Amino acid sequence: MTRFLISFDAQAMDHIPAEELPDVAEAAHGVVREAMDAGVWVFGGGLEHQRASIVAVEGTVTDGSYPDALARSFL
């Protein structure tokens, strides 16, 4: 199954003026509704900017940076 990750930094929308946020939120929700109507499984969640432990399939545990942990989780 093909998988996609759409990700952006927690502060990526900080430049949007407060009065525009309701319109931006509605547009984002529209995209999600359209995807779900097309049968796409949609999940929303957050990741913290912190070091993470990476556990390999054979059980090896190593420390990794935030981007490294994110990339490895989808391999």
N, CA and C atoms as an extended XYZ file, in Angstrom:
225
Properties=species:S:1:pos:R:3:atomname:S:1:resname:S:1:resid:I:1 pbc="F F F"
N         0.837       -1.172        0.000 N   MET     1
C         0.000        0.000        0.000 CA  MET     1
C         0.891        1.247        0.000 C   MET     1
N         0.578        2.176       -0.846 N   THR     2
C         1.312        3.441       -0.898 CA  THR     2
C         0.943        4.278        0.310 C   THR     2
N         1.944        4.910        0.911 N   ARG     3
C         1.718        5.760        2.075 CA  ARG     3
C         2.318        7.128        1.825 C   ARG     3
N         1.669        8.120        2.340 N   PHE     4
C         2.150        9.492        2.224 CA  PHE     4
C         2.154       10.133        3.593 C   PHE     4
N         3.096       11.003        3.824 N   LEU     5
C         3.160       11.782        5.049 CA  LEU     5
C         3.201       13.245        4.655 C   LEU     5
N         2.262       13.996        5.162 N   ILE     6
C         2.275       15.439        4.983 CA  ILE     6
C         2.606       16.015        6.352 C   ILE     6
N         3.695       16.714        6.426 N   SER     7
C         4.178       17.186        7.713 CA  SER     7
C         4.670       18.615        7.602 C   SER     7
N         4.476       19.356        8.664 N   PHE     8
C         5.041       20.689        8.732 CA  PHE     8
C         5.349       21.012       10.182 C   PHE     8
N         6.258       21.925       10.366 N   ASP     9
C         6.701       22.318       11.688 CA  ASP     9
C         5.550       22.936       12.476 C   ASP     9
N         5.589       22.795       13.788 N   ALA    10
C         4.527       23.316       14.644 CA  ALA    10
C         4.316       24.817       14.473 C   ALA    10
N         5.346       25.546       14.106 N   GLN    11
C         5.228       26.991       13.948 CA  GLN    11
C         5.020       27.413       12.488 C   GLN    11
N         4.720       26.476       11.612 N   ALA    12
C         4.622       26.777       10.184 CA  ALA    12
C         3.502       27.756        9.852 C   ALA    12
N         2.510       27.850       10.703 N   MET    13
C         1.385       28.736       10.407 CA  MET    13
C         1.374       29.980       11.281 C   MET    13
N         2.444       30.205       12.024 N   ASP    14
C         2.503       31.359       12.921 CA  ASP    14
C         2.408       32.687       12.195 C   ASP    14
N         2.730       32.712       10.913 N   HIS    15
C         2.707       33.966       10.155 CA  HIS    15
C         1.304       34.375        9.720 C   HIS    15
N         0.327       33.496        9.904 N   ILE    16
C        -1.039       33.785        9.465 CA  ILE    16
C        -1.716       34.670       10.518 C   ILE    16
N        -2.256       35.806       10.092 N   PRO    17
C        -2.942       36.690       11.048 CA  PRO    17
C        -4.139       35.984       11.698 C   PRO    17
N        -4.380       36.282       12.946 N   ALA    18
C        -5.436       35.625       13.719 CA  ALA    18
C        -6.792       35.708       13.030 C   ALA    18
N        -7.079       36.824       12.381 N   GLU    19
C        -8.394       36.982       11.748 CA  GLU    19
C        -8.559       36.076       10.521 C   GLU    19
N        -7.459       35.562        9.982 N   GLU    20
C        -7.524       34.663        8.826 CA  GLU    20
C        -7.556       33.188        9.218 C   GLU    20
N        -7.266       32.869       10.471 N   LEU    21
C        -7.183       31.476       10.906 CA  LEU    21
C        -8.487       30.691       10.695 C   LEU    21
N        -9.669       31.259       10.941 N   PRO    22
C       -10.882       30.475       10.682 CA  PRO    22
C       -11.014       30.041        9.214 C   PRO    22
N       -10.661       30.911        8.289 N   ASP    23
C       -10.727       30.548        6.864 CA  ASP    23
C        -9.688       29.488        6.511 C   ASP    23
N        -8.498       29.610        7.082 N   VAL    24
C        -7.446       28.624        6.834 CA  VAL    24
C        -7.868       27.270        7.400 C   VAL    24
N        -8.436       27.274        8.601 N   ALA    25
C        -8.890       26.018        9.214 CA  ALA    25
C        -9.985       25.369        8.377 C   ALA    25
N       -10.926       26.162        7.893 N   GLU    26
C       -12.005       25.610        7.075 CA  GLU    26
C       -11.463       25.013        5.777 C   GLU    26
N       -10.500       25.686        5.163 N   ALA    27
C        -9.898       25.163        3.936 CA  ALA    27
C        -9.179       23.842        4.213 C   ALA    27
N        -8.445       23.778        5.324 N   ALA    28
C        -7.735       22.548        5.683 CA  ALA    28
C        -8.720       21.420        5.952 C   ALA    28
N        -9.795       21.716        6.660 N   HIS    29
C       -10.796       20.686        6.934 CA  HIS    29
C       -11.483       20.234        5.645 C   HIS    29
N       -11.638       21.144        4.699 N   GLY    30
C       -12.210       20.772        3.411 CA  GLY    30
C       -11.350       19.760        2.676 C   GLY    30
N       -10.048       19.951        2.732 N   VAL    31
C        -9.121       19.008        2.093 CA  VAL    31
C        -9.234       17.639        2.758 C   VAL    31
N        -9.304       17.625        4.081 N   VAL    32
C        -9.421       16.361        4.812 CA  VAL    32
C       -10.741       15.672        4.462 C   VAL    32
N       -11.845       16.429        4.441 N   ARG    33
C       -13.144       15.836        4.088 CA  ARG    33
C       -13.117       15.246        2.676 C   ARG    33
N       -12.517       15.960        1.741 N   GLU    34
C       -12.430       15.469        0.365 CA  GLU    34
C       -11.610       14.183        0.288 C   GLU    34
N       -10.511       14.142        1.022 N   ALA    35
C        -9.675       12.938        1.032 CA  ALA    35
C       -10.442       11.759        1.626 C   ALA    35
N       -11.125       11.994        2.735 N   MET    36
C       -11.879       10.917        3.371 CA  MET    36
C       -13.023       10.439        2.485 C   MET    36
N       -13.673       11.358        1.807 N   ASP    37
C       -14.753       10.975        0.879 CA  ASP    37
C       -14.226       10.109       -0.264 C   ASP    37
N       -12.940       10.278       -0.588 N   ALA    38
C       -12.314        9.488       -1.653 CA  ALA    38
C       -11.780        8.152       -1.132 C   ALA    38
N       -11.969        7.895        0.172 N   GLY    39
C       -11.536        6.624        0.743 CA  GLY    39
C       -10.139        6.631        1.322 C   GLY    39
N        -9.554        7.806        1.485 N   VAL    40
C        -8.211        7.920        2.056 CA  VAL    40
C        -8.311        7.869        3.573 C   VAL    40
N        -7.442        7.080        4.193 N   TRP    41
C        -7.381        7.036        5.651 CA  TRP    41
C        -6.589        8.243        6.106 C   TRP    41
N        -7.181        9.053        6.959 N   VAL    42
C        -6.550       10.294        7.411 CA  VAL    42
C        -6.344       10.217        8.909 C   VAL    42
N        -5.138       10.553        9.345 N   PHE    43
C        -4.818       10.609       10.771 CA  PHE    43
C        -4.104       11.914       11.037 C   PHE    43
N        -4.480       12.584       12.069 N   GLY    44
C        -3.798       13.810       12.463 CA  GLY    44
C        -3.185       13.625       13.836 C   GLY    44
N        -1.993       14.079       13.992 N   GLY    45
C        -1.328       13.964       15.271 CA  GLY    45
C        -0.139       14.888       15.305 C   GLY    45
N         0.520       14.916       16.409 N   GLY    46
C         1.661       15.801       16.541 CA  GLY    46
C         2.898       15.076       17.008 C   GLY    46
N         4.024       15.664       16.730 N   LEU    47
C         5.307       15.149       17.191 CA  LEU    47
C         6.036       16.281       17.904 C   LEU    47
N         6.697       15.950       18.976 N   GLU    48
C         7.474       16.940       19.703 CA  GLU    48
C         8.870       17.035       19.121 C   GLU    48
N         9.453       18.204       19.195 N   HIS    49
C        10.844       18.375       18.770 CA  HIS    49
C        11.741       17.956       19.927 C   HIS    49
N        12.076       16.708       19.937 N   GLN    50
C        12.941       16.178       20.976 CA  GLN    50
C        13.665       14.951       20.447 C   GLN    50
N        14.707       14.580       21.150 N   ARG    51
C        15.417       13.372       20.768 CA  ARG    51
C        14.503       12.182       21.019 C   ARG    51
N        14.638       11.180       20.203 N   ALA    52
C        13.780       10.004       20.323 CA  ALA    52
C        14.625        8.745       20.282 C   ALA    52
N        14.176        7.728       20.971 N   SER    53
C        14.818        6.421       20.864 CA  SER    53
C        14.285        5.735       19.615 C   SER    53
N        15.190        5.120       18.870 N   ILE    54
C        14.811        4.405       17.659 CA  ILE    54
C        15.022        2.921       17.932 C   ILE    54
N        13.951        2.146       17.785 N   VAL    55
C        14.030        0.711       18.040 CA  VAL    55
C        13.951        0.002       16.696 C   VAL    55
N        15.018       -0.696       16.343 N   ALA    56
C        15.067       -1.434       15.079 CA  ALA    56
C        14.266       -2.731       15.222 C   ALA    56
N        13.915       -3.321       14.097 N   VAL    57
C        13.103       -4.542       14.123 CA  VAL    57
C        13.777       -5.677       14.887 C   VAL    57
N        15.100       -5.688       14.923 N   GLU    58
C        15.794       -6.748       15.672 CA  GLU    58
C        15.968       -6.390       17.140 C   GLU    58
N        15.475       -5.202       17.556 N   GLY    59
C        15.497       -4.819       18.966 CA  GLY    59
C        16.591       -3.847       19.360 C   GLY    59
N        17.487       -3.478       18.451 N   THR    60
C        18.541       -2.528       18.772 CA  THR    60
C        17.935       -1.156       19.038 C   THR    60
N        18.341       -0.526       20.140 N   VAL    61
C        17.831        0.791       20.501 CA  VAL    61
C        18.959        1.802       20.380 C   VAL    61
N        18.723        2.862       19.622 N   THR    62
C        19.697        3.940       19.493 CA  THR    62
C        18.982        5.270       19.674 C   THR    62
N        19.753        6.296       20.029 N   ASP    63
C        19.197        7.635       20.132 CA  ASP    63
C        19.293        8.303       18.779 C   ASP    63
N        18.288        9.058       18.433 N   GLY    64
C        18.297        9.767       17.169 CA  GLY    64
C        17.702       11.147       17.325 C   GLY    64
N        17.964       11.985       16.374 N   SER    65
C        17.373       13.309       16.398 CA  SER    65
C        15.929       13.222       15.930 C   SER    65
N        15.180       14.277       16.106 N   TYR    66
C        13.769       14.312       15.693 CA  TYR    66
C        13.593       13.934       14.222 C   TYR    66
N        14.282       14.581       13.266 N   PRO    67
C        14.056       14.199       11.860 CA  PRO    67
C        14.442       12.756       11.567 C   PRO    67
N        15.514       12.295       12.190 N   ASP    68
C        15.961       10.928       11.970 CA  ASP    68
C        14.899        9.947       12.464 C   ASP    68
N        14.329       10.216       13.621 N   ALA    69
C        13.305        9.329       14.181 CA  ALA    69
C        12.070        9.318       13.296 C   ALA    69
N        11.692       10.460       12.790 N   LEU    70
C        10.522       10.545       11.927 CA  LEU    70
C        10.740        9.768       10.636 C   LEU    70
N        11.891        9.955       10.013 N   ALA    71
C        12.168        9.281        8.744 CA  ALA    71
C        12.219        7.774        8.934 C   ALA    71
N        12.858        7.314        9.973 N   ARG    72
C        12.985        5.873       10.176 CA  ARG    72
C        11.656        5.214       10.489 C   ARG    72
N        10.714        5.947       11.093 N   SER    73
C         9.453        5.329       11.444 CA  SER    73
C         8.624        4.961       10.220 C   SER    73
N         8.954        5.514        9.060 N   PHE    74
C         8.192        5.226        7.853 CA  PHE    74
C         8.932        4.307        6.884 C   PHE    74
N        10.069        3.775        7.276 N   LEU    75
C        10.815        2.865        6.400 CA  LEU    75
C        10.256        1.461        6.483 C   LEU    75
